[in-house]
Amino acid sequence: MTNDATVFVVDDDQAMRTSLQWLIESTGMSVQTYESADVFLASYYPGRAGCLLLDVRMPGMSGLELQGYLARQGYRLPVILITGHGDVAMAVKAMKAGAVDFIEKPFHDEDLLRSIRNALEFDRKHRANRSAKADIAIRLAELTPREHEVMAMVTEGKSNREIATALGVSAKTVEAHRARVMEKMRADSLAELVRMALLAAPDSPS
Protein backbone atom coordinates (compact mmCIF):
# COMPACT_ATOMS: atom_id res chain seq x y z
CA MET A 1 0.00 0.00 0.00
CA THR A 2 1.22 3.45 -0.85
CA ASN A 3 1.71 5.99 1.91
CA ASP A 4 -0.46 8.55 0.11
CA ALA A 5 -3.48 6.21 -0.17
CA THR A 6 -6.65 7.51 1.48
CA VAL A 7 -9.81 5.73 2.58
CA PHE A 8 -12.73 7.94 1.56
CA VAL A 9 -15.81 7.31 3.70
CA VAL A 10 -19.21 8.54 2.47
CA ASP A 11 -22.06 8.02 4.94
CA ASP A 12 -24.90 10.31 6.01
CA ASP A 13 -24.80 8.95 9.59
CA GLN A 14 -22.42 11.15 11.59
CA ALA A 15 -21.96 8.56 14.35
CA MET A 16 -21.04 5.93 11.76
CA ARG A 17 -18.60 8.29 10.03
CA THR A 18 -16.89 9.07 13.34
CA SER A 19 -16.73 5.40 14.31
CA LEU A 20 -15.27 4.40 10.96
CA GLN A 21 -12.74 7.21 11.06
CA TRP A 22 -11.48 6.15 14.50
CA LEU A 23 -11.29 2.50 13.44
CA ILE A 24 -9.42 3.15 10.20
CA GLU A 25 -7.04 5.72 11.68
CA SER A 26 -6.21 3.31 14.52
CA THR A 27 -4.40 1.14 11.93
CA GLY A 28 -2.33 4.06 10.62
CA MET A 29 -4.33 4.48 7.43
CA SER A 30 -5.36 7.93 6.22
CA VAL A 31 -9.10 8.58 6.11
CA GLN A 32 -11.41 11.40 5.00
CA THR A 33 -15.16 11.42 5.69
CA TYR A 34 -18.08 12.99 3.84
CA GLU A 35 -21.75 13.29 4.76
CA SER A 36 -23.02 12.94 1.19
CA ALA A 37 -22.04 11.95 -2.32
CA ASP A 38 -22.28 15.57 -3.44
CA VAL A 39 -19.85 16.74 -0.76
CA PHE A 40 -17.42 13.98 -1.73
CA LEU A 41 -17.61 14.86 -5.43
CA ALA A 42 -17.04 18.54 -4.67
CA SER A 43 -13.65 17.78 -3.11
CA TYR A 44 -12.44 14.64 -4.91
CA TYR A 45 -10.14 14.94 -7.92
CA PRO A 46 -9.32 12.06 -10.27
CA GLY A 47 -6.16 10.13 -9.72
CA ARG A 48 -6.04 10.15 -5.93
CA ALA A 49 -4.84 6.84 -4.54
CA GLY A 50 -7.09 4.96 -2.16
CA CYS A 51 -10.51 3.37 -1.96
CA LEU A 52 -14.10 4.46 -1.37
CA LEU A 53 -16.21 3.16 1.52
CA LEU A 54 -19.84 3.83 0.64
CA ASP A 55 -23.15 3.46 2.43
CA VAL A 56 -25.70 2.03 -0.01
CA ARG A 57 -28.66 4.10 1.16
CA MET A 58 -28.19 7.86 1.54
CA PRO A 59 -30.40 10.91 0.95
CA GLY A 60 -29.82 12.50 -2.43
CA MET A 61 -27.37 10.51 -4.53
CA SER A 62 -27.23 6.96 -3.18
CA GLY A 63 -24.08 4.91 -2.85
CA LEU A 64 -25.00 2.91 -5.95
CA GLU A 65 -25.66 6.08 -7.92
CA LEU A 66 -22.29 7.49 -6.85
CA GLN A 67 -20.57 4.28 -7.90
CA GLY A 68 -22.27 4.46 -11.29
CA TYR A 69 -21.33 8.10 -11.75
CA LEU A 70 -17.66 7.44 -10.97
CA ALA A 71 -17.63 4.52 -13.43
CA ARG A 72 -19.13 6.66 -16.21
CA GLN A 73 -16.48 9.31 -15.58
CA GLY A 74 -13.76 6.69 -15.91
CA TYR A 75 -12.61 6.97 -12.28
CA ARG A 76 -11.12 3.65 -11.14
CA LEU A 77 -11.31 4.20 -7.38
CA PRO A 78 -12.10 0.80 -5.77
CA VAL A 79 -15.51 0.81 -4.06
CA ILE A 80 -16.56 -1.06 -0.90
CA LEU A 81 -20.26 -0.92 -0.05
CA ILE A 82 -21.69 -0.96 3.48
CA THR A 83 -25.14 -2.52 3.36
CA GLY A 84 -28.07 -3.36 5.59
CA HIS A 85 -29.62 -6.82 5.36
CA GLY A 86 -32.26 -5.63 2.89
CA ASP A 87 -29.62 -4.14 0.59
CA VAL A 88 -27.70 -7.35 -0.14
CA ALA A 89 -29.31 -7.88 -3.56
CA MET A 90 -28.37 -4.33 -4.51
CA ALA A 91 -24.84 -4.87 -3.22
CA VAL A 92 -24.44 -7.99 -5.33
CA LYS A 93 -25.61 -6.00 -8.35
CA ALA A 94 -23.03 -3.34 -7.50
CA MET A 95 -20.31 -6.00 -7.27
CA LYS A 96 -21.19 -7.08 -10.80
CA ALA A 97 -20.88 -3.42 -11.80
CA GLY A 98 -17.34 -3.24 -10.43
CA ALA A 99 -17.44 -2.82 -6.65
CA VAL A 100 -14.65 -4.81 -5.00
CA ASP A 101 -16.60 -5.88 -1.89
CA PHE A 102 -19.63 -5.29 0.28
CA ILE A 103 -19.80 -5.42 4.06
CA GLU A 104 -23.11 -6.26 5.71
CA LYS A 105 -24.19 -4.52 8.92
CA PRO A 106 -23.46 -5.29 11.68
CA PHE A 107 -19.88 -6.08 10.72
CA HIS A 108 -16.74 -7.14 12.55
CA ASP A 109 -13.99 -4.53 12.57
CA GLU A 110 -11.39 -6.95 11.23
CA ASP A 111 -13.62 -7.95 8.32
CA LEU A 112 -13.96 -4.32 7.31
CA LEU A 113 -10.26 -3.57 7.74
CA ARG A 114 -9.33 -6.65 5.72
CA SER A 115 -11.63 -5.50 2.93
CA ILE A 116 -10.10 -2.02 3.00
CA ARG A 117 -6.55 -3.40 2.84
CA ASN A 118 -7.53 -5.59 -0.11
CA ALA A 119 -9.09 -2.61 -1.90
CA LEU A 120 -5.98 -0.49 -1.35
CA GLU A 121 -3.78 -3.29 -2.66
CA PHE A 122 -6.09 -3.61 -5.68
CA ASP A 123 -5.69 0.13 -6.29
CA ARG A 124 -1.89 -0.07 -5.92
CA LYS A 125 -1.63 -2.90 -8.45
CA HIS A 126 -3.95 -1.13 -10.87
CA ARG A 127 -1.83 2.03 -10.69
CA ALA A 128 1.39 0.09 -11.22
CA ASN A 129 -0.17 -1.71 -14.19
CA ARG A 130 -1.39 1.56 -15.72
CA SER A 131 2.04 3.14 -15.25
CA ALA A 132 3.71 0.16 -16.92
CA LYS A 133 1.30 0.36 -19.87
CA ALA A 134 2.06 4.05 -20.32
CA ASP A 135 5.80 3.34 -20.27
CA ILE A 136 5.44 0.58 -22.84
CA ALA A 137 3.36 2.86 -25.09
CA ILE A 138 6.20 5.39 -25.10
CA ARG A 139 8.68 2.70 -26.12
CA LEU A 140 6.36 1.37 -28.83
CA ALA A 141 6.10 4.85 -30.30
CA GLU A 142 9.85 4.73 -30.98
CA LEU A 143 9.53 1.71 -33.29
CA THR A 144 9.35 2.05 -37.06
CA PRO A 145 6.42 0.43 -38.92
CA ARG A 146 8.66 -2.45 -39.98
CA GLU A 147 9.91 -2.92 -36.41
CA HIS A 148 6.27 -3.09 -35.27
CA GLU A 149 5.68 -5.87 -37.81
CA VAL A 150 8.75 -7.77 -36.66
CA MET A 151 7.81 -7.39 -32.98
CA ALA A 152 4.28 -8.64 -33.64
CA MET A 153 5.58 -11.75 -35.41
CA VAL A 154 8.33 -12.39 -32.86
CA THR A 155 5.87 -12.22 -29.96
CA GLU A 156 3.55 -14.60 -31.84
CA GLY A 157 6.35 -17.17 -31.72
CA LYS A 158 7.45 -17.02 -35.36
CA SER A 159 11.08 -17.80 -36.20
CA ASN A 160 13.42 -15.42 -38.01
CA ARG A 161 13.12 -17.57 -41.12
CA GLU A 162 9.31 -17.46 -41.02
CA ILE A 163 9.35 -13.68 -40.52
CA ALA A 164 11.82 -13.23 -43.37
CA THR A 165 9.58 -15.23 -45.71
CA ALA A 166 6.46 -13.31 -44.66
CA LEU A 167 8.12 -9.92 -45.14
CA GLY A 168 10.15 -10.82 -48.24
CA VAL A 169 13.49 -9.92 -46.67
CA SER A 170 16.59 -11.83 -45.60
CA ALA A 171 16.96 -13.55 -42.25
CA LYS A 172 19.87 -11.21 -41.46
CA THR A 173 17.61 -8.21 -42.01
CA VAL A 174 15.08 -9.73 -39.61
CA GLU A 175 17.83 -10.28 -37.06
CA ALA A 176 18.83 -6.61 -37.33
CA HIS A 177 15.22 -5.44 -36.91
CA ARG A 178 14.76 -7.82 -34.00
CA ALA A 179 17.86 -6.50 -32.26
CA ARG A 180 16.63 -2.91 -32.63
CA VAL A 181 13.21 -3.88 -31.28
CA MET A 182 14.81 -5.45 -28.20
CA GLU A 183 16.98 -2.36 -27.72
CA LYS A 184 14.20 0.21 -28.15
CA MET A 185 11.78 -1.77 -25.96
CA ARG A 186 14.54 -2.27 -23.40
CA ALA A 187 13.66 -5.95 -23.18
CA ASP A 188 16.30 -8.27 -21.75
CA SER A 189 14.63 -11.43 -23.07
CA LEU A 190 12.00 -12.68 -25.47
CA ALA A 191 9.77 -13.52 -22.49
CA GLU A 192 9.91 -9.91 -21.35
CA LEU A 193 9.08 -8.68 -24.85
CA VAL A 194 6.06 -11.00 -24.95
CA ARG A 195 4.93 -9.70 -21.56
CA MET A 196 5.15 -6.14 -22.87
CA ALA A 197 3.13 -7.03 -25.97
CA LEU A 198 0.42 -8.63 -23.85
CA LEU A 199 0.25 -5.63 -21.53
CA ALA A 200 0.08 -3.22 -24.47
CA ALA A 201 -2.79 -5.11 -26.13
CA PRO A 202 -6.03 -3.06 -26.40
CA ASP A 203 -7.99 -5.67 -24.42
CA SER A 204 -5.44 -5.80 -21.61
CA PRO A 205 -6.91 -4.61 -18.25
CA SER A 206 -5.94 -0.99 -17.60
N, C-alpha and C positions, 0 to 999 in steps of 0.2 A: 504494500500500500504506500502511496506517495504521501509525503508529509503535508502537501497542500490540499489533500482531499477533504471535502466537507460533506457531512450528512445534513441534508436539507429536510427539515420536518415541516409538513403542512397539515395542520389540524385545527379545527375551530374551537376545540376544547382547551381552554387555557391551562387547566390542571394537568391534562394529558401532555400538553407541550412542555410544561415545566418538568414533569416526571421524566419524560423521554430525554430532555436536555441533560438533566442530572445523571441519568443512567449512561448515556452515550459519552458524556464528558468524563465520567468516572474511569473510563478505559483509556483516556488520553486522546480520543478522537475529537476532531473539531465539529461543532454542530451549530446550525442556524435555524431558528424557528419562525414560522409564519402562520398567521391566523386564517389566511384564505389563499386560494389559488391566485387571485388577482394581486395580492400583496407580494406573493412569491415572484410572479411574472414581472412585476414592476422593478424588482431588484436583481433578478437573475440575468446573467449574460452568457451566451453560448460558449462552450469550451471549458467551463469550470469543472475541475475534477471532483468526483464524489458520487453520491447516490441520493435518491429522493425517497423519503418515507412519507407515504400519503394515506390519509384517512379516506375511505371510499365515499362516505356520505358527509357532505359539507354544504352549507348554504351557498347559493350562487353556483359557481363552477364546481362540480363534484370532482373527486379524485380521478374517476374514470375519464371525465371530460378533459381534465388537465393532462392526463397521460396521452390521450388522443391528440390534443393540441400540440404537445411537445413532439410527438411522432410526426405529425404533418409538417412541422417546422424543420424536421431533420435533426432535432436534438437527440443525442444518444445517451442521455443521463439514465442510468439504471434505476428502475422504479420498484419499490417494495410497497405493497398495499397492506394497510391495517383494516381488518374487516370484522364486523359483527357476525353472529351465526347466520343471520338471514342474508348476508351479502356474499356468501361463499360462491354461489353460482356466478355472480358478477365478477368475483375475483378470479375465478377460473377462466372466464371470458377474457379478462384483462391479461392473464398469463399468456393466453394464446395470441394476444395482440402485442406481446413483447415485454410485459412485466417480468422481473426475475424471480419474484417470490410474493407470497401473501402470508400474513401472520393473523391468525384468528384470535379475537379477544375471548376470554382473558388469556394472556400469553405469559410464558416464562421469560424472564430477562435474558437468560443465556440463549434461548431460541432466537430472540430478536437480534441480539448482538452477533450471533453466528450468521444470521441472514445478512446483516449489514456488512460484516467483514467479507462475506462472499460477493456481495454486490460491489464493494470497493475493489476487490481483486478482479472482478469481471471488467470494471471500468478501466483499471490499470492495464490489463491485457489488451483491451480494445484500443486504448490510446497508443500502446506500443506497436500494435499491429498497423494502425493507421499511419503512424510515423514511418514505419518500415515501408509501407506501400508508397508513401510520398517520396521517400529516398530512392526507391527502385524506379519510380516514374521519371525522376530526374536523370538517372543513369540511362534509362531506355531512350530518353530524348537525345542522347549523345550518339546513338547508333545511326548508321546510314541505312537506307532502305534495304540494301543487300545484306547488311549485317543483321537486320531484323529477320530477314528470310532464313539466314543461316542459323540464328539463335532458335527460331521456331522449330526448324527441322532437328537441330541438335537435341533440344529438350523433348522432342517426340521420340527420341531414341534412334534416329537414323544415323548411319555411318557416314564417314567422309565420302566414301565412294558413292553411296546412294544420293547424298546431297549434290555431289559433283554432277552426277547423271541428270538429276532433276533440274539443276540450274544451267546445265550445258557449259560447265567450266571444268578446269582440272582439279584433281584432288589437292594439289599443292595450293591452289588458289583458295579452296575451301579451308585448308589448314590455316592459311594466313588470316582469312576472315574470322575463323573460329578463335584464333589467338587474340585478335583485336576485340572480339566480343567479350572474352574472358577478362581482358584488361579493362575495358571501359565499364563493365558491370562489376568489376572488382570481386570476381568470384574465384575462390581458391580451388574449387573442384566442380566437376559436372553436377554432382548432387546439389551443391549450393546454387548453381545456375538454374537447375530444375525447380528448386524451392522458390527462387525469385520469380520465375515464370508463372508458377502456380499462384503466388501471392498477388502478382500483377494482373491476373486474369479478371475480366469484368465481373464474373460471377463469384469472385472470391469475397468472403465476408469483410466488410470495412469497419 
